[in-house]
Amino acid sequence: MVNERRDYEVNFLYYPEVFAAALSRVEPDTSVLGWLGQARALACWCELLRLDPLETCVEWSARGVNAGKGDRAMLASALRDLDDLDRLAAAGAFLRSSGVAADVAAGRIAVREPTEDELAARQAHLVALRERAAAAAAKLTEARIKATGRARMLLHRAKKPGNAALYWKAKERAAERLLPCPDDVKCSDWSTFLPVLGRVWWNESLLVPLYGVNESLRLECLSVEVICGRANPETAGTQGEKRGLKSAPREGLFYPFDLSALRSGLPIVLCEGFMSGLALSLLIGGKLPVVCAMSVGNFAATAQTLGKFVQDSPLFLVPDVGGMQLALDQGVPGAQVVDLSAVPGAEGVDGYDPFDLLARHGVEMGRKYLRGLFREARDASPLRY
């Protein structure tokens, strides 16, 4: 039944009349992430009809409530790499969101029946698309396996502890205190080569392993985040700049603190960067698990990963200042979002994060502020823990 429905919809994707009707009905999502997701799906449909994806998406996006001058640049970036998308599945999702398919099936939207030659060409195109999707999926899987191997190699070759990294030392100076360094976080040495464009070295950089949850419900290192210490050549990066490995998996991966504190029903704190997680761990005193998603856009995927081994623990999301709306847009079920901008001195400071809270106010006062923020987030929710 599902396959019949899919084939039914696939035929509709080749009708320009159906495309025009769907485009007129679907409004750009009010959230940035939702809008860009729609645009990527729309771009896949444009490719099927041999239309210009970028121009079509720009024109369609101009109807949105959040339309702005920077839309073209954001769309160009989002549409640059669609290789990981199944064109038919993505275009079909946009079609279903419009509700047009039912009107076509009921005859409320007239379409021109294709000729035999057009049907044959369409069938050949579908076969080619499916073969292309299968080849792309196999290539992506192989690339991710190799990237995971490179990440583990980088961590294995790094013999110095993470607190020897230049970025770590800069953070200790900012906090005016020594910071506890986890054993699995490393510092790269002179021999560390980053597989990026050209011959580039990021020396004395911080290497943060990123974990996923395997089929045995155990943590497994699948990637690494590299935080620049000293770039060679100097123009190849600045201290604190972050990079993952090309083709390495990232969605849903995280770095955890204090997982030993995980208990049924107790909250889990989800933040962005590694240093934010370290700061929260110190401020909370290790009493709650803290998970670093590495970006606010990875909150939902990380929450889904955590859901593999814990289902009844509420989530508190702690985005950097400026990321509040993006955190809300993630739509993590039952999660409460902590607003750091309420901390004195943080309002309007884009990028203010939990480490800034620790560095500027210290552990005791920072803990006091954090408790108040968590209480406000909890009380703002219809749920009570």
N, C-alpha and C positions, 0 to 999 in steps of 0.2 A: 504493500500500500504506500509506504514511504517512497520507494523507488518510482512508483507510478506518478506520485505527486511531483517528485523532483523532475522527471522527464517532462511532465506537463508544463511545469514552470520554465524549464529550459527553453522550450519552444517559444514561450512568450517573450523571452529575453531578446529574441531576434526581430521583434516587431518595433519599428520606430514609433508607431502610435502608442504602444504600451509604455515605451521609455518616456515619451513626452508627458503622458498622463501621470506616470509615477513621479516624475520630476516636479510636476506642478502640485502634487499632493503632499510630498514629504518636505517638511520644514527643517531647516538646519537646527540641530540640537542646541540648547542654550548653554551646555557645558562644552568647554574646549575639546576635551577628550572624546566626548560623544560626537561632536561635529566632525572632528578629524577622522574618526572611525567611519562615519557615514561617507565622508569624502573618499576614503580609500575604497569602500565598496562601490560607490558611484563610478570611480575611475575604472574599476574592473569591468563594469557594464559598458562604459564608453569604449573600452578596448574591443569588446565583442562587436560593437556597431561601427568600429573604426572612426570614432569621434575623438576630438582632442580632449583628453582627460582634464588637463589643467584649466583650460579656458572654460570648459563646461562647469567644473567645480567652482571656479571663481565667480562665474555668473550666478550659479545657484546659491552660493554662500552669501551673496550680496543681499538676499532676502532675510537673512538671519538677524535676530535682535542684537547680536554682538558683532555684527559686521564692522570691519575696521580696515585701515590703510595697510596693515601688515598681513592681511589675509593671504595675499598671493604668495608671499615668502613662506608663510607657515604651510600653505598647501603644497608648494613646490617641494619643501623638505619632507612632508608626510608622504607624498606620492613618488618620491625618488626611488624607493625600493619596494616594489610590490611582489617580489619573487616568492615571498613566504605565504602569499595568499592564493587560495584556490579561486580562480576567476569566476567560475560558474557558481560556486557556493556563495561568494561575496556578493555578486550581482543578484543572485536569488534572494539573499537576505534583504537587500535594498528593495527589491520588488515586493516581498512579503510585507515589509513595513509600510508600504503604500496602500495596500488593500486593493490594488488595481486588478490582480489576477482574477478575483471573483467576478468583477464586472465584465472582464473579457469573456470569461467562461459563460456568463449569463447573457452575453450578446449586447450588453449595455455600452460597450466600447467596440466600435467597428474596426476591424483590421483587414488588410488586403492579404488574401491567401497567396502563399508563395508558389512560384512555378516549380516544375519538376527539377529544372536545373538549379534553382535557388535552394531547394530542399537537399539536393545532392551536395551542393557546396557547403551548406550548413552542417550536414552530417560529417563531411570530411573535416570541417573546422572543429567540430566537437571532439572528434577522435584525436585530432592534433592537440587540442587543449588538454584533454585528459592525459595523454602521453606526456605532455610538457609538465603538467602538475605532478605526475608520478615521478618524473625524472628530477624535478626541482626538490621534491620532498626527500628523495633518496640522497641528493647532493647535499642538502641542508643537514640531514642526519649525520652524514659522513664528516662534514665540516665541523659540526658541533662536537663530535667524538674527538677529532683531532685537536680542537681548541681546548677541550677539557684536559687532554693529555699535556698540552703546552702549559696550561695553568698549574697543573700539579708539578710539572718539571720546574717551573719558576720557583714555586714554594720549596721544593726539595733542594734546589741549588742555593737557596738563600740561607746562609748559615748564621747570620747575625739576627738578634731579636729585634722586634719591631721598634723598641724604644731607642734604637740606634739610628733610625731614619731621621732625616733632616726635618721633615714635616712634623714628626712626633716631638722633636726637641723644640720646635717653634710653638707647638701647642702647650708644652710644659711651661715655656717662658710666659705665654699669654695667661695661663692659669696660675702662675707663680707657685707651682707645686709639682712634685713628681707624680706621674700618672701610672697606675698599674697596667702592665701590658700582658695580654693573653699569650699563652705559649704558641698558639698556631698563627699568630700575626708576625710577619717577618720583615726584615730590611734587605733590600736588594744590594748587591755589591757591584764592583766594577765590571764584572763579567756578565751582568744581566742585560740581555738583548731583548728589546721589545719588537715583536713582529708587526711593525707599522710601515708606512711608506718610507722608503729609503733606509739608511743605516742610522738608527736613532737609539740612543741609550738614555734611560732615566735612572741615574745612579743614586744610591742611598735613598731609594723610594720605599714607601710603605706598601707592603703586599698583604691585602686582606682577603682571606679565602671566603668564597661565597658558597653557601650550602643549599642543597635541596633535600627532599625526603624521598628515599627510595622505596621499592616495593615491600621491603622488610620493615618499613616505618623507622628507618635509621637515617641519621644525617649523613650526607655524602657530599664531599667537595666536588663541585662541578665547574667552578670558574674562579676568577680572582679579580679584585679591583686593585689597580695600581695607582697610588697617589704620589705624584712627582716630588722628588727631592731636588736633584740637580740635573738638568737636561744637557745632553751633549749631542749635537750642537746646542748652544744656549737658546736659539730661536725655536727649538723643538718642543718647548714646554716651560711652564712656570711652576714654582713650588706650590703644592696644593692642588694642582690640576689633576683631574681624575680620568682614568681610562680603563675600559674593559678590553679584553682580547677580541679581535675580529672573529666573528662567527660563533663566539662562545655563547652558551645559553645565559640568559639574564632574568627573564620573566619568572617571577615567583621565587627567585633565589634570595638569600638573606644571610646576615651574620648575627648570631645570637649571643646575648649575655645572660648569665644567671638562669639557664634552663633548669638547673637543679631546684629552683624555687617554683617550678610549674606544679600547680595543684588544681584539681577539679574545682571549677567555680571561681578561682582567683583570676583577676584581670591579667592580660598580656599587654604590654606597652609596645606600640609599633611606631618607629621614627624613621627619619631619612638616613643620614650619613652615619659612618662608623663612629666618628668622634661624638656625635649627638648621642649615640647609644651608650658610649662609655660614660659620658656625663650623666645621663639618666640613671645608669647603673649606680654611680657614686651617690647621686642625690636621693635615690630611692633606698640605698643601702643594701642592694642585692635581695630585697624582699619580694620583688616581682620580676618575672622574665621580661627582658627588653630585647626587641628584635629590630635590626636595622635593615630596611628594605632597599636602601641605597638611593631611592628617589621616591617622591610622592606619587609618581605615576605607576609605581610598582606596589602600592599599598594593597590594592584589591587582589592581585595575583599572589602576593605573599600571604595575605589572609587565607586565601584558598589553599595554599600549600600547608599552612599551619593547621587547617581544618582536617588534614589527613590523620593527625594524631591527637587533636584536642577539639572538641565540639562545644563544650559548655563553659568556656572561659570568655568573658566579655573582652572586647578590644578597646583600648584607648589609643587613638591616633594622635601623634605629636608632630605635625608638619612644621617646617621652618616658617617664620613670618613671611607672608606673601603667598604661601601655599595652602591657605585655609580652604579656599574655594575648590582648588584641585582635589584636596583630600575629601571634601564633601561630595564632589563629582564622582569619586570612585565608587560610591554606593555600597560600601562594605556593610552587610547586614548587622544591625545591632551595635555598631561601633559608635563611640563618642569621640568628638574631635576637640582636642585641647588647644586653646587659643593663646599662644605665647605673647601676642601683642599686648596682653593685659599686664605684663610685667613692667614695672617702672623703667623707662628708658628704652623699651623695645618697640613701642608703637611707631609705625611708619618706617622702621629700620628693616628694609627688605633683606631677607636672608638670615635674620637673627634666629639663632638655633639654641638647643639646650646647652651646648658647650659655651656659648656666650653667656647664658644664665649662670653657669658654674664659674666661669672666669671673672665675671663682673661682680657677682654677689657672694661667692664662696659656697661651701657645702651647706652650712647651717641656714643662712638666709635664703639660699636657692631652694633648699628643701621646703622651707616655709612657703615660699611663693608657689612652688610646684604643687604642694598639697592643696592650696587654695584653688589653683587652676583645675586640678582633677575633681575637686568637690563641685566646682561650678559646672564642669562638663557633665558630671553624673547627675546633678540636680536638674539640669536642662533637659534630661532624657525622661520619657515616660516610664522607662525601666528603672528598677531600683536593685542594686546589688547588695 
